[in-house]
Amino acid sequence: MRRALLALAAVLSLAPRVAAAEERLICVYDPMGTSGAAYKNAQSMAIEAAAKGVTIKLRADIEEKTAVEDLVAGKCDGAVMTGVMVRRFGLPTSTIEAIGALPRYDWLKSTLAYLKDPKLAAKMTAGEYETGGIFPGGAILLFTKDKAWRHTRDLAGKSIAIIGNDEAAATMAKEVGMSTKTATTATFGPMYNSGSVDTAYCPATAFEPLELYRGIGDKGGIIDFPLAQLTLQLVLRHDRFPEGFGQWGREYAYGHFDSAMKLVRASEEKVAKHMLDIPDADKPGYEEKFLRVRLALRDRGVYDKLILGLMRRVRCASDGTRAECADPKE
């Protein structure tokens, strides 16, 4: 009887810890806080996760660094962040944001369709971390202080705010001949608005939250040629979630691609009057520079070779006349 009572006491002492372990904290980077699209996407995902037996508590972080650092410290069980920050965790899905790789949204969607395949599940993990969902955040565009800057040659000698460890942007800036100033997702907007840099890059979804209309003013504009695709990715400490939860999350995010794109397109409509067309004759020059940067970063281990090749196949499946389809370098 004594042994039985001791065993029961041991079980009861564990019960609160087991119950507490059922709740998982996901920290969501959203410059708009709880009213932003990223947080609302996470809310919808949390509701459906409950049906999987996972209770998720959300915390909105208006500074991306907070969410990232708390995930590293183990204070968050998962975190939503931009793809460029995903590189820190060794996850290959950061390559989705490779410069010039996916200028079209349908190409992005096709790429995500491949990446949610269970056959690639092992590719979605790196050590203790796993990519548990990828949402579109909008095409990354170049914001300028002068409408006349439409060619790469016009950008030579100009300054640009480079966000954190964005090696692609830094390499591209060097390729074009621009000077760089280090920024964060919280400071690049004020730097552009105040005129401390000539250019900045971000999607149209950031235009109103970061008040970039102050930086554009009457003389500036937005070059209508996507540099890359911003993605918001859920990074999980996979050992804190049930087996298969990451796979479910990737499939969930893909299934909600079109709904996430509604906000993106609405934001792009609001900035349409600021868009600057570039001559078709200049576009191949941009693409050649993009390719050189991608290959350089692939060789340095920044970009994942498999995902670069996958995105090339997506482009060629849509347009087989592209030069890269006959002479693949990725």
Protein Blocks (a to p, Z undefined) as FASTA:
>chain_A
ZZmmmmmmmmmmmmmmmmmmmpccdddddfkljmbmklmmmmmmmmmmmmnopacddddd
fbfklmmmmmmnopafbdcddfklmmmnopaklmmmpghklmcfklmmmmmmmmmpmklm
mmmpghjbccfbdcdebjaddddfbfklmbfklmgopacddehjlmklmmmmmmnopacd
dddfklmmmmmmnopafbdcddfklmmmnopmmmnmmmbccddbdfbdcdddddddfklp
cehklmmmmmmmmmmmmmmmmmmmmmmmmmmmmpccddfklmmmmmmmmmmmmmmmmmno
macfklmmmmmmmmmmmmmmbmklmmccZZ
